[in-house]
Amino acid sequence: MRLKVFAEDLSAHRSFNDGALTLSSLRGGNNGSIARFAEVKDRSAAEAMRGTELTVPRSALPPLAEGEYYHADLLGLPAEDSAGVALGVVVAIDNFGAGDVIEVERPGGKRFMVPMRPEAVPIWDDDRLVIDPAFVEP
């Protein structure tokens, strides 16, 4: 199966999706990694899994260094400016090659993007994300 991998290295993980899938081999490819799972016996079974997201328990993830974050921890966080004014909710994190960019959805559906850099997002924690007003689109 071809995987679109968002991690630096999968080698520490053998079990995915609460034990439903066991990785039996993994190698790099031109367009993503190529994996074999013990439970996927043939091409039809592999095709039926198209679009399946692989997960591991949070306890299996490496600890974070200062200033690092997991995307899952930012998604859904309320965003506010430095004065505490609510701006919306983090709905996506993208990376176009120069670092992560967060996408915030305002009430009413309008969205804006902010680079996930200290000058733009000086504070984030488990409860909120603070965006410098200079980076907030009107």
C-alpha positions in Angstrom: 0.0 0.0 0.0 1.2 3.5 -0.8 1.3 5.8 2.3 1.3 9.5 2.5 3.5 9.9 5.6 3.4 13.1 7.8 6.0 11.8 10.3 9.8 11.9 10.0 10.1 8.2 10.8 7.6 5.4 11.1 10.2 2.8 12.1 9.3 3.0 15.8 5.7 2.0 15.1 4.5 -1.5 14.1 0.9 -1.4 15.3 -1.7 1.1 14.0 -5.3 1.9 14.6 -5.6 0.3 18.0 -3.9 -2.9 16.9 -6.1 -3.5 13.9 -3.1 -3.1 11.5 0.4 -4.6 11.9 3.2 -3.2 9.7 5.2 -6.1 8.2 7.4 -4.0 5.9 8.1 -0.4 4.9 10.3 1.1 2.2 10.6 4.5 0.6 9.1 5.2 -2.8 9.1 8.0 -5.4 5.6 9.1 -4.4 5.3 8.1 -0.7 6.2 5.1 1.3 5.3 1.6 0.4 3.9 -0.5 3.2 2.7 -4.0 3.8 0.3 -4.9 6.6 -0.1 -8.4 7.9 -3.9 -8.1 7.9 -4.1 -6.9 4.3 -4.0 -10.1 2.2 -4.5 -8.9 -1.4 -4.9 -5.9 -3.7 -8.6 -5.8 -3.3 -8.3 -5.5 0.5 -5.6 -2.8 0.0 -7.9 -0.8 -2.4 -10.7 -1.0 0.1 -8.5 0.8 2.6 -7.9 3.8 0.3 -8.2 7.0 2.4 -7.8 5.2 5.7 -5.9 7.3 8.3 -3.3 5.4 10.3 -3.1 6.3 14.0 -0.9 5.4 16.9 -1.6 6.1 20.6 -0.3 9.4 21.9 1.8 7.5 24.4 3.8 6.1 21.4 4.8 9.5 20.2 8.2 11.0 21.1 8.3 13.8 23.7 8.2 17.3 22.4 11.1 19.8 22.8 10.5 23.4 23.8 8.6 25.2 21.0 7.4 22.0 19.3 3.8 20.9 18.9 1.7 18.2 17.3 -0.7 19.4 14.7 -3.5 17.6 16.5 -2.9 19.7 19.6 -3.5 22.9 17.6 -6.6 21.8 15.7 -9.8 23.1 17.4 -8.0 25.6 19.6 -9.7 29.0 20.0 -7.6 31.8 18.6 -7.5 35.3 20.0 -5.5 38.4 19.6 -3.1 39.7 22.3 -5.9 41.8 23.8 -8.0 38.7 24.3 -10.5 39.4 21.5 -11.8 36.1 20.0 -10.7 35.6 16.4 -12.0 32.1 15.6 -10.9 28.5 15.8 -7.8 26.7 14.3 -9.2 24.5 11.5 -6.1 23.5 9.5 -2.4 23.4 9.5 -0.5 23.5 6.2 3.1 23.5 5.2 4.0 24.8 1.8 7.7 24.4 2.3 8.7 27.3 4.5 7.1 26.2 7.7 3.7 25.5 9.2 0.8 27.9 8.5 -2.3 27.8 10.6 -5.7 28.5 9.2 -8.2 30.2 11.5 -12.0 30.2 10.8 -13.9 33.2 12.0 -17.5 33.0 13.1 -19.5 33.1 9.9 -17.0 30.9 8.0 -14.4 33.4 6.7 -10.9 32.1 7.1 -7.4 33.6 7.3 -3.9 32.1 7.5 -1.0 32.9 9.9 2.5 31.6 9.9 3.2 29.5 13.0 6.3 31.5 14.0 6.9 33.2 17.3 6.5 36.7 15.9 3.0 35.8 14.6 1.9 33.4 17.3 3.8 34.4 20.5 1.7 32.2 22.8 -0.1 28.8 22.5 -1.0 26.3 25.1 -3.6 23.6 25.6 -6.4 26.2 25.9 -5.8 28.9 23.3 -3.6 30.3 20.6 -2.7 34.0 20.7 -2.0 35.8 17.4 -0.2 39.1 17.1 -2.7 41.7 15.6 -0.3 42.6 12.9 -0.9 39.1 11.4 -4.7 39.2 11.6 -6.5 39.8 8.4 -9.5 42.1 8.7 
